[in-house]
């Protein structure tokens, strides 16, 4: 599985790169802390595969990287995606390494 670090993601954001950021956590987690990704909870990700780009890089994240990894595996196996990157360490790593104002839980 392809991965991207939080510092690489921050650099992409700062440079205005064209990519899609998907958050596979639950709505209550998203309300508590988010980094402006599009919310598609893990339980709905296969049903919402049509909302995920096939034409550009897609970064998928959760709290720590496990659920996003699960989402990527399902999307690759069942829908043939090949442009998905797991955010290593998830939003927790983002809070530690990039923006301490993002709450951790």
C-alpha positions as CSV (number, residue, x, y, z in Angstrom):
1,X,0.0,0.0,0.0
2,X,1.3,3.5,-0.9
3,X,1.7,5.9,2.0
4,X,2.3,9.6,2.4
5,X,3.6,11.3,5.6
6,X,1.9,14.2,7.2
7,X,4.8,16.5,6.3
8,X,4.4,15.5,2.6
9,X,0.7,16.2,2.8
10,X,1.3,19.6,4.4
11,X,3.8,20.4,1.6
12,X,1.2,19.4,-1.0
13,X,-1.4,21.6,0.6
14,X,0.9,24.6,0.9
15,X,1.9,24.2,-2.8
16,X,-1.8,24.0,-3.8
17,X,-1.3,20.6,-5.5
18,X,-4.4,19.1,-7.0
19,X,-5.4,16.0,-5.0
20,X,-8.4,14.7,-3.1
21,X,-8.4,14.2,0.7
22,X,-10.8,11.6,2.1
23,X,-11.5,11.2,5.8
24,X,-13.0,7.8,6.7
25,X,-13.7,8.5,10.3
26,X,-17.2,8.8,11.8
27,X,-19.1,12.1,11.8
28,X,-18.6,12.8,15.5
29,X,-14.8,12.3,15.1
30,X,-14.8,14.7,12.1
31,X,-16.8,17.3,14.2
32,X,-14.2,17.0,17.0
33,X,-11.1,17.4,14.8
34,X,-10.6,17.5,11.0
35,X,-8.1,18.7,8.4
36,X,-10.7,19.7,5.8
37,X,-11.0,16.3,4.1
38,X,-14.2,15.0,2.5
39,X,-16.0,12.8,5.1
40,X,-16.8,9.4,3.7
41,X,-17.1,7.0,6.8
42,X,-15.5,3.6,6.4
43,X,-18.8,1.8,6.6
44,X,-20.0,3.8,3.5
45,X,-16.8,3.9,1.5
46,X,-17.6,1.2,-1.0
47,X,-21.1,2.6,-1.6
48,X,-19.6,6.0,-2.2
49,X,-16.7,4.9,-4.4
50,X,-18.1,7.1,-7.2
51,X,-17.2,10.2,-5.2
52,X,-13.5,9.2,-5.1
53,X,-11.4,10.5,-8.0
54,X,-9.6,8.1,-10.3
55,X,-7.9,11.0,-12.2
56,X,-5.7,12.4,-9.4
57,X,-3.9,11.5,-6.2
58,X,-6.3,10.6,-3.4
59,X,-5.0,10.7,0.2
60,X,-7.2,8.7,2.6
61,X,-6.9,9.2,6.4
62,X,-8.4,8.3,9.7
63,X,-7.3,8.7,13.3
64,X,-4.1,6.6,13.1
65,X,-4.0,4.9,9.7
66,X,-5.7,1.6,10.3
67,X,-9.2,2.4,9.0
68,X,-7.9,4.3,6.1
69,X,-5.7,1.3,5.2
70,X,-8.7,-0.9,5.4
71,X,-10.7,1.5,3.1
72,X,-7.8,1.5,0.6
73,X,-7.6,-2.3,0.5
74,X,-11.3,-2.6,-0.1
75,X,-11.4,0.1,-2.8
76,X,-8.4,-1.4,-4.6
77,X,-9.7,-5.0,-4.4
78,X,-13.4,-4.3,-5.2
79,X,-13.2,-1.2,-7.4
80,X,-9.7,-1.3,-9.0
81,X,-8.3,2.0,-7.6
82,X,-4.6,2.5,-8.1
83,X,-4.2,6.2,-7.0
84,X,-4.9,5.9,-3.3
85,X,-2.4,6.9,-0.6
86,X,-2.7,6.1,3.2
87,X,-1.8,9.0,5.5
88,X,0.8,7.5,7.8
89,X,-0.2,8.0,11.4
90,X,-3.5,9.7,10.5
91,X,-4.8,12.8,12.1
92,X,-3.0,12.0,15.3
93,X,0.4,12.3,13.5
94,X,-0.9,15.5,11.9
95,X,-1.6,17.0,15.3
96,X,1.8,15.9,16.7
97,X,4.0,16.9,13.7
98,X,2.1,19.6,11.8
99,X,-0.6,21.4,13.8
100,X,-0.9,21.0,17.5
101,X,-4.1,23.0,17.5
102,X,-5.9,19.9,16.0
103,X,-7.2,18.1,19.0
104,X,-6.1,14.5,19.7
105,X,-8.3,11.8,21.0
